[in-house]
Amino acid sequence: MKKLSLAVLAFCVVSMASAQYKSGGGGGDKIYFGGGFGLSFGTGSTSISASPIVGYKITDEFSAGVGITYQYLKYKVPDAQFNNFGGSLFSRYQFTNKYFAHIEYERLSFEYPTGYLTPDGDVESARGTNDAFFVGGGYRESLSRNSSFSLTILYDLLYDEELSPYASPLNVRAGVAVGF
């Protein structure tokens, strides 16, 4: 479970985010798309994740949206593969051009090893669900007119060490946003 948790946390740390703003009349400039993508390869494991989002700018400072998450984890020893998926609702308040507050509710369905082997010698797994309520904030630095770097630090208020697939209640995300 610790390896699974560390792999999931690693995705959050190394995810690259990109966002684009639709432009045009009728409120199209208020809808934005983006998300995260993560890859991690090691001597004993492979991790791949994708987390697209769709948001709506309610005001210039406040936005809300939804996201989905998929994570694929593969371990060499023991030979095991896990698929995690879920969704989230988020809102963000931009205090200044650089600083923002962020809250997010996430529900994740995750696989974990039971400690048993199947008759074929494969690792037996079970599925659990985890609810997380992340609160925190971040820093955004413009790189150009249409791109920025952001660092977000979130804390899971619902974190339960026994049940969570995450290694820690602290969730750190870094990424680059690109607008078109």
C-alpha atoms as a printed R data frame, in Angstrom:
    type eleno elety resid chain resno       x       y       z
1   ATOM     1    CA   MET     A     1   0.000   0.000   0.000
2   ATOM     2    CA   LYS     A     2   2.905   2.371   0.752
3   ATOM     3    CA   LYS     A     3   4.352   1.913  -2.762
4   ATOM     4    CA   LEU     A     4   0.941   2.581  -4.270
5   ATOM     5    CA   SER     A     5   0.534   5.675  -2.114
6   ATOM     6    CA   LEU     A     6   3.984   6.994  -2.994
7   ATOM     7    CA   ALA     A     7   3.342   6.471  -6.699
8   ATOM     8    CA   VAL     A     8   0.063   8.384  -6.522
9   ATOM     9    CA   LEU     A     9   1.723  11.221  -4.589
10  ATOM    10    CA   ALA     A    10   4.547  11.309  -7.156
11  ATOM    11    CA   PHE     A    11   1.980  11.887  -9.905
12  ATOM    12    CA   CYS     A    12   0.646  14.913  -8.087
13  ATOM    13    CA   VAL     A    13   4.132  16.359  -7.719
14  ATOM    14    CA   VAL     A    14   5.298  15.884 -11.313
15  ATOM    15    CA   SER     A    15   2.061  16.466 -13.240
16  ATOM    16    CA   MET     A    16   2.323  18.928 -16.066
17  ATOM    17    CA   ALA     A    17  -0.839  20.974 -16.465
18  ATOM    18    CA   SER     A    18  -1.979  22.799 -19.528
19  ATOM    19    CA   ALA     A    19  -5.026  24.962 -19.986
20  ATOM    20    CA   GLN     A    20  -6.580  26.782 -22.877
21  ATOM    21    CA   TYR     A    21  -9.228  29.446 -22.802
22  ATOM    22    CA   LYS     A    22 -11.918  29.443 -25.464
23  ATOM    23    CA   SER     A    23 -12.505  32.858 -26.902
24  ATOM    24    CA   GLY     A    24 -15.477  34.228 -28.680
25  ATOM    25    CA   GLY     A    25 -18.785  35.843 -27.917
26  ATOM    26    CA   GLY     A    26 -21.516  34.672 -25.617
27  ATOM    27    CA   GLY     A    27 -19.434  33.751 -22.577
28  ATOM    28    CA   GLY     A    28 -17.105  31.363 -24.405
29  ATOM    29    CA   ASP     A    29 -14.145  33.179 -22.876
30  ATOM    30    CA   LYS     A    30 -15.308  32.016 -19.430
31  ATOM    31    CA   ILE     A    31 -14.880  28.297 -20.151
32  ATOM    32    CA   TYR     A    32 -11.430  26.789 -19.847
33  ATOM    33    CA   PHE     A    33  -9.934  23.344 -20.348
34  ATOM    34    CA   GLY     A    34  -6.800  21.887 -18.921
35  ATOM    35    CA   GLY     A    35  -5.545  19.214 -16.600
36  ATOM    36    CA   GLY     A    36  -2.542  17.192 -15.756
37  ATOM    37    CA   PHE     A    37  -0.518  14.337 -17.176
38  ATOM    38    CA   GLY     A    38   2.143  12.384 -15.333
39  ATOM    39    CA   LEU     A    39   4.718   9.737 -16.189
40  ATOM    40    CA   SER     A    40   7.051   7.961 -13.840
41  ATOM    41    CA   PHE     A    41   9.407   5.144 -14.771
42  ATOM    42    CA   GLY     A    42  11.640   3.365 -12.306
43  ATOM    43    CA   THR     A    43  13.527   0.115 -12.001
44  ATOM    44    CA   GLY     A    44  10.575  -1.526 -10.273
45  ATOM    45    CA   SER     A    45   7.532   0.433 -11.356
46  ATOM    46    CA   THR     A    46   5.749   2.433 -14.034
47  ATOM    47    CA   SER     A    47   3.091   5.068 -13.378
48  ATOM    48    CA   ILE     A    48   0.939   6.938 -15.889
49  ATOM    49    CA   SER     A    49  -1.825   9.406 -15.032
50  ATOM    50    CA   ALA     A    50  -4.167  11.786 -16.824
51  ATOM    51    CA   SER     A    51  -6.442  14.363 -15.158
52  ATOM    52    CA   PRO     A    52  -8.382  16.569 -17.594
53  ATOM    53    CA   ILE     A    53 -10.513  19.416 -16.199
54  ATOM    54    CA   VAL     A    54 -13.205  21.801 -17.432
55  ATOM    55    CA   GLY     A    55 -13.720  25.046 -15.552
56  ATOM    56    CA   TYR     A    56 -15.977  28.072 -15.731
57  ATOM    57    CA   LYS     A    57 -14.923  31.601 -14.753
58  ATOM    58    CA   ILE     A    58 -17.861  32.868 -12.686
59  ATOM    59    CA   THR     A    59 -16.079  36.196 -12.176
60  ATOM    60    CA   ASP     A    60 -12.579  37.362 -13.108
61  ATOM    61    CA   GLU     A    61 -11.365  36.103  -9.710
62  ATOM    62    CA   PHE     A    62 -13.561  33.063  -9.018
63  ATOM    63    CA   SER     A    63 -13.911  29.866 -11.047
64  ATOM    64    CA   ALA     A    64 -15.305  26.368 -10.521
65  ATOM    65    CA   GLY     A    65 -15.197  23.152 -12.467
66  ATOM    66    CA   VAL     A    66 -15.013  19.390 -12.713
67  ATOM    67    CA   GLY     A    67 -12.229  16.949 -13.430
68  ATOM    68    CA   ILE     A    68 -11.670  13.259 -14.017
69  ATOM    69    CA   THR     A    69  -8.639  11.199 -13.065
70  ATOM    70    CA   TYR     A    70  -7.170   7.963 -14.400
71  ATOM    71    CA   GLN     A    71  -4.010   6.345 -13.017
72  ATOM    72    CA   TYR     A    72  -2.239   3.203 -14.235
73  ATOM    73    CA   LEU     A    73   0.354   1.633 -11.938
74  ATOM    74    CA   LYS     A    74   2.553  -1.359 -12.798
75  ATOM    75    CA   TYR     A    75   5.032  -3.053 -10.483
76  ATOM    76    CA   LYS     A    76   7.685  -5.615 -11.433
77  ATOM    77    CA   VAL     A    77   7.991  -7.222  -7.992
78  ATOM    78    CA   PRO     A    78   5.468  -8.461  -7.341
79  ATOM    79    CA   ASP     A    79   4.187  -8.507 -10.918
80  ATOM    80    CA   ALA     A    80   1.027  -6.430 -10.515
81  ATOM    81    CA   GLN     A    81  -1.011  -3.797 -12.345
82  ATOM    82    CA   PHE     A    82  -3.571  -1.418 -10.858
83  ATOM    83    CA   ASN     A    83  -6.105   0.968 -12.398
84  ATOM    84    CA   ASN     A    84  -7.438   3.904 -10.396
85  ATOM    85    CA   PHE     A    85 -10.097   6.358 -11.545
86  ATOM    86    CA   GLY     A    86 -12.345   9.044 -10.165
87  ATOM    87    CA   GLY     A    87 -13.665  12.547 -10.411
88  ATOM    88    CA   SER     A    88 -13.439  15.885  -8.661
89  ATOM    89    CA   LEU     A    89 -15.203  19.207  -8.177
90  ATOM    90    CA   PHE     A    90 -13.045  22.280  -7.583
91  ATOM    91    CA   SER     A    91 -13.167  26.014  -7.099
92  ATOM    92    CA   ARG     A    92 -10.419  28.598  -7.172
93  ATOM    93    CA   TYR     A    93 -10.245  32.215  -6.060
94  ATOM    94    CA   GLN     A    94  -7.504  34.369  -7.605
95  ATOM    95    CA   PHE     A    95  -6.462  36.983  -4.972
96  ATOM    96    CA   THR     A    96  -3.895  38.624  -7.237
97  ATOM    97    CA   ASN     A    97  -2.265  37.764 -10.554
98  ATOM    98    CA   LYS     A    98   0.136  35.550  -8.596
99  ATOM    99    CA   TYR     A    99  -1.709  34.073  -5.572
100 ATOM   100    CA   PHE     A   100  -4.839  31.933  -5.395
101 ATOM   101    CA   ALA     A   101  -6.880  29.800  -2.988
102 ATOM   102    CA   HIS     A   102  -8.064  26.350  -4.105
103 ATOM   103    CA   ILE     A   103 -10.559  23.812  -2.724
104 ATOM   104    CA   GLU     A   104 -11.349  20.440  -4.271
105 ATOM   105    CA   TYR     A   105 -13.477  17.413  -3.474
106 ATOM   106    CA   GLU     A   106 -12.202  14.169  -5.026
107 ATOM   107    CA   ARG     A   107 -13.667  10.667  -5.061
108 ATOM   108    CA   LEU     A   108 -11.178   8.028  -6.190
109 ATOM   109    CA   SER     A   109 -11.774   4.327  -6.821
110 ATOM   110    CA   PHE     A   110  -8.461   2.554  -6.382
111 ATOM   111    CA   GLU     A   111  -7.055  -0.982  -6.545
112 ATOM   112    CA   TYR     A   112  -4.734  -2.348  -3.903
113 ATOM   113    CA   PRO     A   113  -3.020  -5.705  -3.306
114 ATOM   114    CA   THR     A   114  -4.751  -8.019  -0.810
115 ATOM   115    CA   GLY     A   115  -1.550  -9.862   0.059
116 ATOM   116    CA   TYR     A   116  -2.780 -13.046  -1.618
117 ATOM   117    CA   LEU     A   117  -1.882 -14.725  -4.879
118 ATOM   118    CA   THR     A   118  -4.321 -16.198  -7.390
119 ATOM   119    CA   PRO     A   119  -3.905 -19.880  -8.412
120 ATOM   120    CA   ASP     A   120  -2.032 -18.582 -11.490
121 ATOM   121    CA   GLY     A   121   0.462 -16.777  -9.240
122 ATOM   122    CA   ASP     A   122  -0.859 -13.285  -9.969
123 ATOM   123    CA   VAL     A   123  -1.249 -10.719  -7.203
124 ATOM   124    CA   GLU     A   124  -4.848 -10.603  -6.039
125 ATOM   125    CA   SER     A   125  -6.298  -7.112  -5.716
126 ATOM   126    CA   ALA     A   126  -9.364  -5.492  -4.242
127 ATOM   127    CA   ARG     A   127 -10.997  -2.155  -4.910
128 ATOM   128    CA   GLY     A   128 -11.648   0.633  -2.432
129 ATOM   129    CA   THR     A   129 -12.900   4.196  -2.606
130 ATOM   130    CA   ASN     A   130 -11.440   7.299  -1.048
131 ATOM   131    CA   ASP     A   131 -12.961  10.726  -0.508
132 ATOM   132    CA   ALA     A   132 -10.575  13.655  -0.245
133 ATOM   133    CA   PHE     A   133 -11.334  17.303   0.512
134 ATOM   134    CA   PHE     A   134  -8.289  19.363  -0.443
135 ATOM   135    CA   VAL     A   135  -7.861  22.957   0.752
136 ATOM   136    CA   GLY     A   136  -4.909  25.220   0.127
137 ATOM   137    CA   GLY     A   137  -3.498  27.684  -2.277
138 ATOM   138    CA   GLY     A   138  -0.838  28.385  -4.766
139 ATOM   139    CA   TYR     A   139   1.449  30.690  -6.648
140 ATOM   140    CA   ARG     A   140   1.321  31.436 -10.369
141 ATOM   141    CA   GLU     A   141   4.126  33.080 -12.315
142 ATOM   142    CA   SER     A   142   3.608  34.260 -15.891
143 ATOM   143    CA   LEU     A   143   6.124  32.884 -18.357
144 ATOM   144    CA   SER     A   144   4.719  34.759 -21.358
145 ATOM   145    CA   ARG     A   145   1.461  36.394 -22.407
146 ATOM   146    CA   ASN     A   146  -0.204  32.986 -22.844
147 ATOM   147    CA   SER     A   147   1.590  30.722 -20.364
148 ATOM   148    CA   SER     A   148   2.358  30.468 -16.679
149 ATOM   149    CA   PHE     A   149   3.943  28.180 -14.104
150 ATOM   150    CA   SER     A   150   1.970  27.288 -10.994
151 ATOM   151    CA   LEU     A   151   2.731  25.592  -7.702
152 ATOM   152    CA   THR     A   152  -0.237  24.447  -5.603
153 ATOM   153    CA   ILE     A   153  -0.047  23.069  -2.058
154 ATOM   154    CA   LEU     A   154  -3.167  21.339  -0.753
155 ATOM   155    CA   TYR     A   155  -4.061  19.548   2.472
156 ATOM   156    CA   ASP     A   156  -6.647  16.734   2.610
157 ATOM   157    CA   LEU     A   157  -9.019  17.440   5.511
158 ATOM   158    CA   LEU     A   158 -10.534  13.931   5.208
159 ATOM   159    CA   TYR     A   159  -7.202  12.085   5.165
160 ATOM   160    CA   ASP     A   160  -7.235   8.675   6.846
161 ATOM   161    CA   GLU     A   161  -3.854   6.925   6.898
162 ATOM   162    CA   GLU     A   162  -5.538   3.497   6.986
163 ATOM   163    CA   LEU     A   163  -7.817   4.082   3.983
164 ATOM   164    CA   SER     A   164  -6.227   6.687   1.714
165 ATOM   165    CA   PRO     A   165  -4.246   5.670  -1.389
166 ATOM   166    CA   TYR     A   166  -2.096   8.765  -0.800
167 ATOM   167    CA   ALA     A   167   1.065   8.577   1.315
168 ATOM   168    CA   SER     A   168   0.348  11.863   3.075
169 ATOM   169    CA   PRO     A   169  -2.460  14.386   3.548
170 ATOM   170    CA   LEU     A   170  -0.200  16.955   1.853
171 ATOM   171    CA   ASN     A   171  -0.628  17.176  -1.918
172 ATOM   172    CA   VAL     A   172   1.811  19.265  -3.972
173 ATOM   173    CA   ARG     A   173   1.162  20.002  -7.642
174 ATOM   174    CA   ALA     A   174   3.379  21.845 -10.093
175 ATOM   175    CA   GLY     A   175   2.607  22.612 -13.692
176 ATOM   176    CA   VAL     A   176   2.705  24.852 -16.708
177 ATOM   177    CA   ALA     A   177  -0.505  26.385 -18.050
178 ATOM   178    CA   VAL     A   178  -0.664  27.436 -21.680
179 ATOM   179    CA   GLY     A   179  -3.506  29.604 -22.996
180 ATOM   180    CA   PHE     A   180  -4.471  29.985 -26.636
